[in-house]
Amino acid sequence: MKKKEITKYIEDVRKYLTEKYGEVYPQWEAIIFLLQDNLDLYFQCRQSIKDNGIFDSDTYKKNPLLSTAKDIQATIIKQIQHLGLSPYAVGRIKVDDEDDTEDFVESLLKNRDKNSNECR
């Protein structure tokens, strides 16, 4: 994924959030920025691993970028879930189309009336 593709993905994320919530809230800007930055870092690690291999034949050790890439992947997945962009996150979001405000107020009033009658 190149910088252009990452930028396009972030634009699509912003579009999705705007369509779903009406706007991209300022509180989300940091996580969106970090997501973009982590995507860029991940693909840099991936390219370096492709170029240099997963194993260093001189030191007989694995490429340290493998664990870095794995950590970045985990972070990206968490960021995507926090923004509600993964199927897992969407499944966990509770959608409540029913407004139960009136029921809540009525139950408060009933409890108030019941408590005031007990005090008399």
N, C-alpha and C positions, 0 to 999 in steps of 0.2 A: 504494500500500500504506500503510495507516494503522498507527499505533502498535499497535493491537490485533492487526492481521494480522501485524506483525513479531513481536510477543510470542508469538502462536500458532505462527508458523514456528519460533521458537527453542525453544518447548516441544516441537514435533515433532522437532526436531534432537536434543534431549536424550533424547526417548523412543527414537528410532532408535539413538542411541549406546548407551543402556542395554540395549536389546534385543540389539544386536550384540555388545557387549563386557561386559555384565553390570553396568556402572555408568558414570557420567561421571566420569572421573578428574580430580582437582584440577588437573593440569597442563593440562587442556583448557579450564578456566574462562576464562582470559584470551582465548583465541582465540574462544570462544563470545561473550564480552562484546564483543570488537572486531567480530565479525560483526554482532551486533545493532546496535551503534553505527554501523557503516558502512552497514548497510541503511537506518537512519533518515536518515543524512546524504545518501545517494543519493536517497532519495525527496523530501527537502527540496530538493535541487538540481533534481531533475526538475520539481517543482511550480513552482519559481521560473522555470525555463526556459519552462515552459508559460505562466506568467503574463506574463513579460517578453519572450518571444520569443528566437530564436537569434541575432538581429541587432539591434544598437542603431542606429537610424536617425539619432541625433544624432552619434555618434562614428564611424559607419561601421565598427565593429568587431564581431566575433562576441562573443557572451555568454561571459565568462570561466568561467562555471559549466559550459560544455560540456566543457572539458578537465578540470575538477574531477570532474565526473560520470564521465567516461571513466576517470580514475585510480581513482576509488572502485570502479567496476565491476570493473576488473582486480584490485583488492585483494580484493573480495568473492569473485571466482572462485577466487583462490588460497586464500582461507580455506576455502571450500567443499571444494576439492580436498584441503587438508590434513586436513580432518575426514573425508574419504572419502565425501562426500555426492554427488559428481557421477558420471555414468556413466563419464567418463574416469578418475576416481580409482578407482572400483570395478574397472574393467578392469585397472588397474595393480597392484592388491592381489593378492599371491600367496597363494592358499589352499592350504595343505599339510595335508591331513587325516591323512597318514601320519606316525607318530612314528618317526623314524629314530635315536632315541637309542641303542638297543641296537646297531644296525649301527655307529654311530660309536664306541661303547665297544669293540666287538669289533675294529674296525680299529686302534684305539689299542693294544689288548693284543697283536695280531698284530705290529704294528711294534715294540713293546717286546720281545716274545720274539725277533723277528728280530734286533734290535740287540744283545740280550744274548748270543745265540748267536755273533754275529760277534766279540764282544769276547773270547770264550773261546779 
